[in-house]
Structures are given as structure tokens and as C-alpha cells.
Amino acid sequence: GAVVSQHPSRVICKSGTSVKIECRSLDFQATTMFWYRQFPKQSLMLMATSNEGSKATYEQGVEKDKFLINHASLTLSTLTVTSAHPEDSSFYICSATDRDRPAGADTQYFGPGTRLTVL
Amino acid sequence: GDSVTQMEGPVTLSEEAFLTINCTYTATGYPSLFWYVQYPGEGLQLLLKATKADDKGSNKGFEATYRKETTSFHLEKGSVQVSDSAVYFCALSRMNYGGATNKLIFGTGTLLAVQP
């Protein structure tokens, strides 16, 4: 149980285009979803937190208009990288929590990640 | 602010060797502490957690004890296997007063390579 999927797993796009990444909780309702960015040989950096039906809360330094997050349902959140540039190339990971699980609301379940390459 | 520091890797061990990956944290109050593992090509998986001082989290032969006096949460395993090769992340989280989820703060990750 507690499976989170991401699609696509890899995407290559041209500079200036927009890319949408989906994050789904497959067997539970995700009350909160998180988006992270992971640079090579570095830790995960939280980009934003989103609750279903409300606006995402972005971390300091993350451009809201650049990284659009939509959490339209309890099982789906999307991250859209708008007007992507090579410096946006990274590994993007989502996670979700389920306050009804025995592990507790502070336990996050992670997706496998999406590798974005902007040419 | 809150932070997590863990030992740099890679850590290279022979099969059946004893493993320790050090993790220390800086935080006010009483955060929950976690170890996550990332196997090659996969997402992060929760390995174990502890929510209060002196708690010991354990799973799959791994264990870690929440030490408030030393602000540490070191990961140990008595006998590692090749299949344990992965990146291990230490993290902390704090619940807000409303009981809703708070964010995780991760260490930089430690690559463990176990050789046959």
C-alpha cells in the first residue's frame, strides 16, 4: 500500500516550452502532496506543499509563476514547469501523506521521480 | 533553522560487515526523525522512524535510536547484504499545532555500496 506514481519518468524538451509532470496516489487519498527537486549528489529540496483544493505554499526562492502546481483532487497533483530553460533540468520528485494511515500524517510516501532535461 | 547533517559517502563495505551511517540534527522542540532509502532507479522509501526521545526505529535489520542529548539518529545494521546497496537519507519533520503534516528536511544522502 501507499503507492505514489509519477508520469512521465523522463522528459526531454526544448528551451522555452512548458512541461507538465503528474503525481498520483494510487491506493490512498493524499491530503497533502509535496514537490521536491533533487540535484546530482545533493539532497532533496522542497519546492512547494499543496493541499487538495487550495493554493500551493511555495518555499522561499521558488518562483510561483515558473513552477505551477495544481492539486485538483485527493489523488492527483501536477507540476508544470513553464518556459523551461536548461537550468531547470533536474530530478523532480513528489510525495504524499495520508493522515488516516497508521504510520501517521508525518510520513511521506514518495514517487519514483521525473528526470527533466531541457535542451 | 532546522537542518540535518549526515556523513558523506560513499561508504563501501563487504557483505556481512557492520554498518553505521551517522546523522545529527539541529532543531528546536521535538521533531520526528526518519531514515529513507533510495534504491537505484526507484523513489525514496521509508525505512524507519522515531517520534520521541529514546525511541528506537527498526526495519529489515536496520535500527536507529532517537538521542536528544546528542541530537543524533545514527543508522546501524549488524550484517549488510549486497541488496542493501542504496542511498540513505536522514530527515526530520515537525508536526504543526494543528496536527497537519509539516515539511521534511533532508540530509544530503549517503551512498552505501556493499560488495560480495
Interface residues (C-beta under 8 A of the other chain):
Chain A: V4 Q6 T31 T32 F34 K41 Q42 S43 L44 L46 T49 I93 S95 T97 R99 A103 G104 A105 D106 T107 Q108 Y109 F110 G111 P112 G113
Chain B: S32 F34 Y36 G41 E42 G43 L44 Q45 L46 K49 T51 F89 S93 M95 G99 A100 T101 N102 K103 L104 I105 F106 G107 T108 G109
